[in-house]
Amino acid sequence: MATHGYNLTATVNNMNVAYDDLGEGTTPVIFLHGFPFNRTMWKEQLEALQSETRVIACDLRGFGKSEDETSFLSIDQFADDLIGFMDALRIEKAIICGLSMGGYIALNAVNRFKNRFEALILCDTQCYSDTAEAKQKRYASMDEISTNGISAFNEPFLKSVCAAKTLETKPEVIEALREMVYSTSEHSLTMGLTALAERHETCSILSTIDMPALIICGSEDAVTPPEKSEYLHEQIYGSVLRIIDEAGHVSNLEQPELFNTHILHFIHALDTIHVEKQVSIKK
């Protein structure tokens, strides 16, 4: 079995997880995609960062090539799968990077399996659970998908996640997103919406997070606006906040160079911390 490269698979909790694993490093960065995307949304990050560290992007259960047309999906299940995935790859500790739903999973996992993570990167996400109104909208979307097909959900959704400039000047980003969402099955769309609607809040655990944390958000994110990221920054002691101009909810795709720069600076800062700790221990 190949252990490095693209289009790999690992058996996790009775499912085959598809993933890409590039670069070298003792503590990898594991990227968790948003809903209803897949690991290919991290292509720019893997290509740019692999020369600096080990980077891994995996398809969550039911998305991309991690096919599952029977399971009930939840944020808890995704977090359990993440730990199973790390175990399968014999990764003791990782830097976890999650965007949107991936951020919900990252916060859930950090809360439940704190000792498995070296640092946390939260992108275009929040700690709140859905309001009653937001839940109602998600379940209405599920009814619409059932009645009118996935296009009824996908096309308005695509417009909602991008900044105005992206919609006007970056058709390649829109097409990449469109390819991802249309590759997601009706089952995974509806189960993913259920997982989002029924997730628990994680705001109450933010003050307990004592690992290095980077928070990134697009300045025009209409799904999880910058004030949600500002709250994460205020509550997670010592965290770093970076707002990316002319980006919406998928800031890593809309402004990849800036996004990658922020990730790299964060990783380099972690390396400095590790060196300082080793020097301190030797003294």
C-alpha positions in Angstrom: 0.0 0.0 0.0 1.3 3.5 -0.9 2.0 5.6 2.1 2.8 8.9 0.4 1.2 10.8 -2.5 -2.2 11.4 -4.0 -5.4 9.2 -4.0 -4.5 7.0 -1.1 -7.0 5.1 1.1 -7.1 4.0 4.7 -9.6 1.8 6.5 -11.2 3.7 9.3 -14.3 2.6 11.3 -15.5 0.2 8.6 -15.0 2.8 5.8 -12.3 3.6 3.3 -11.1 7.1 3.8 -9.6 8.8 0.7 -6.7 11.2 1.3 -3.6 12.9 -0.1 -0.4 12.9 1.9 2.5 15.0 0.8 5.7 16.5 2.2 7.8 15.6 5.2 7.5 16.6 8.9 7.1 15.0 12.3 3.8 16.8 13.0 1.6 17.0 9.9 -1.1 19.5 9.1 -4.4 17.7 8.6 -6.9 19.7 6.5 -10.7 19.1 7.0 -12.9 20.4 4.2 -16.2 22.3 4.6 -19.7 21.2 3.6 -20.5 20.0 0.9 -17.0 20.0 -0.5 -14.2 17.4 -0.5 -10.4 17.3 0.0 -9.7 18.8 -3.4 -10.6 22.2 -2.0 -7.2 22.1 -0.3 -5.2 21.4 -3.5 -3.6 24.9 -3.5 -2.5 24.5 0.1 -1.0 21.0 -0.3 1.0 22.1 -3.4 2.3 25.3 -1.7 3.1 23.9 1.7 4.5 20.4 1.0 8.0 21.8 0.6 7.8 23.1 4.2 6.0 20.3 6.1 3.9 17.2 5.8 0.3 18.1 4.7 -2.6 15.7 4.6 -6.1 16.3 3.2 -8.8 13.7 3.7 -12.4 13.3 2.4 -14.8 13.2 5.3 -17.2 10.2 5.6 -19.7 10.4 2.7 -17.9 13.1 0.8 -15.4 12.9 -2.2 -14.1 9.4 -2.5 -14.9 8.4 1.1 -18.2 7.0 0.0 -20.9 6.1 2.5 -24.5 6.0 1.5 -25.9 4.5 4.7 -24.5 6.1 7.8 -26.2 8.8 9.9 -23.7 11.7 9.8 -22.8 13.9 12.8 -20.0 16.1 14.0 -19.2 13.5 16.7 -18.9 10.8 14.0 -16.6 13.0 11.9 -14.4 13.6 14.9 -14.3 9.9 15.8 -13.3 9.2 12.2 -10.5 11.8 12.4 -9.0 10.1 15.4 -9.4 6.7 13.7 -7.7 8.1 10.6 -4.8 9.4 12.6 -4.4 6.0 14.3 -4.5 4.3 10.9 -1.6 6.5 9.7 0.2 6.2 13.1 0.0 9.9 13.7 0.3 10.6 17.4 -0.1 14.4 17.1 -1.2 16.7 14.4 -1.9 20.4 13.6 -5.6 20.4 12.7 -6.9 22.8 10.1 -10.7 23.0 9.5 -12.8 25.3 7.3 -16.5 25.8 8.1 -17.8 22.3 9.0 -14.2 21.2 9.2 -13.8 23.8 11.9 -16.8 22.4 13.8 -15.1 19.0 13.6 -11.7 20.4 14.7 -13.2 22.1 17.8 -15.2 18.9 18.7 -12.0 16.8 18.3 -9.8 19.2 20.3 -12.3 19.2 23.1 -12.7 15.4 23.2 -9.1 14.3 22.2 -7.0 17.3 23.3 -3.7 15.3 23.6 -3.8 14.4 20.0 -3.3 17.9 18.7 -0.3 20.2 18.6 -2.1 23.3 17.3 -5.4 24.5 15.9 -6.3 26.4 12.7 -9.9 27.5 12.3 -11.0 29.0 9.0 -14.3 30.7 8.2 -16.1 28.9 11.1 -17.7 29.5 14.4 -18.5 27.9 17.8 -22.2 28.5 17.9 -24.9 25.9 17.4 -27.7 26.6 15.0 -30.5 28.8 16.1 -34.1 27.5 15.7 -34.4 29.6 12.5 -31.1 28.3 11.1 -32.2 24.7 11.8 -35.5 25.3 10.1 -33.7 26.6 7.0 -31.5 23.5 6.8 -34.4 21.2 7.0 -36.3 23.2 4.4 -33.2 22.8 2.2 -33.4 19.0 2.7 -37.1 19.1 1.6 -36.2 21.1 -1.4 -33.4 18.7 -2.4 -35.8 15.8 -2.0 -38.5 17.5 -4.1 -36.5 19.4 -6.7 -33.1 17.7 -6.8 -29.6 18.8 -5.8 -29.4 21.7 -8.3 -32.1 23.6 -6.3 -29.7 23.6 -3.4 -26.3 23.8 -5.1 -26.7 26.8 -7.3 -27.9 29.3 -4.7 -25.3 27.8 -2.3 -22.4 28.5 -4.7 -23.3 32.2 -4.9 -23.6 32.5 -1.1 -20.0 31.3 -0.3 -18.0 33.6 -2.5 -17.1 37.2 -2.3 -18.4 39.5 -5.0 -15.0 39.9 -6.7 -14.6 36.1 -6.8 -18.0 35.7 -8.5 -17.1 38.4 -11.0 -13.4 37.6 -11.8 -12.6 34.1 -10.8 -14.8 31.6 -12.8 -12.2 28.9 -12.2 -12.9 29.0 -8.5 -16.7 28.8 -9.1 -16.2 25.8 -11.4 -14.0 24.0 -8.9 -16.6 24.5 -6.2 -19.4 23.5 -8.6 -17.6 20.3 -9.5 -17.2 19.4 -5.8 -20.8 20.1 -4.8 -22.3 18.2 -7.7 -20.1 15.2 -6.9 -21.8 15.0 -3.5 -24.7 12.6 -3.4 -28.2 13.5 -2.2 -27.7 11.2 0.8 -24.5 13.1 1.9 -26.1 16.5 1.2 -29.1 15.7 3.4 -27.1 13.9 6.1 -24.5 16.7 6.1 -27.3 19.3 6.6 -28.6 17.2 9.5 -25.1 17.1 11.1 -24.8 20.8 10.8 -28.3 21.4 12.2 -27.9 19.1 15.2 -24.3 20.0 16.2 -23.6 21.2 19.7 -22.1 24.6 20.6 -18.4 24.7 21.4 -18.2 28.3 22.6 -18.1 27.1 26.2 -14.8 25.2 25.7 -12.9 28.0 24.0 -11.3 29.3 27.2 -9.9 25.8 27.9 -7.9 25.6 24.6 -4.3 26.1 25.6 -2.6 25.2 22.3 -1.4 27.6 19.6 -4.4 28.7 17.5 -4.7 30.6 14.2 -8.0 31.9 13.1 -8.6 33.0 9.4 -11.7 34.5 7.9 -12.7 36.2 4.6 -13.7 39.8 5.1 -16.8 39.2 3.0 -17.8 35.8 4.6 -21.6 36.0 4.6 -22.0 32.5 6.1 -19.8 32.9 9.2 -19.1 36.6 9.2 -15.8 38.0 10.6 -17.4 38.9 14.0 -17.7 35.1 14.6 -13.9 34.7 14.1 -13.3 37.8 16.3 -15.2 36.0 19.1 -13.1 32.9 18.6 -10.0 35.1 18.8 -11.2 36.9 22.0 -12.0 33.6 23.8 -8.9 31.5 22.8 -6.0 32.9 24.8 -3.0 33.8 22.7 -4.7 33.0 19.3 -3.8 34.9 16.1 -6.5 36.4 13.9 -6.1 37.1 10.2 -8.9 38.6 8.1 -8.4 38.2 4.3 -9.7 41.0 2.1 -11.8 40.2 -1.0 -12.6 36.7 0.2 -15.8 35.1 1.3 -16.6 31.8 3.0 -13.9 29.8 1.1 -11.0 32.1 1.7 -8.4 29.4 1.0 -9.7 29.1 -2.6 -10.5 32.8 -3.2 -7.2 34.2 -2.0 -4.8 31.2 -1.8 -1.5 33.1 -1.7 -2.5 35.1 1.3 -4.1 32.1 3.0 -1.0 30.0 2.5 1.3 32.8 3.8 -0.7 33.0 7.0 -0.5 29.2 7.5 3.3 29.2 6.8 4.0 32.1 9.3 2.0 30.1 11.9 3.9 26.9 11.2 7.3 28.7 11.4 6.2 30.3 14.7 5.4 26.9 16.1 8.9 25.7 15.0 10.4 28.6 16.9 8.4 27.7 20.0 9.6 24.1 19.8 13.3 25.1 19.5 12.9 27.5 22.5 11.3 24.7 24.6 14.2 22.3 23.7 16.8 24.9 24.7 14.9 25.5 28.0 14.8 21.8 28.8 18.5 21.4 28.1 19.3 24.3 30.5 
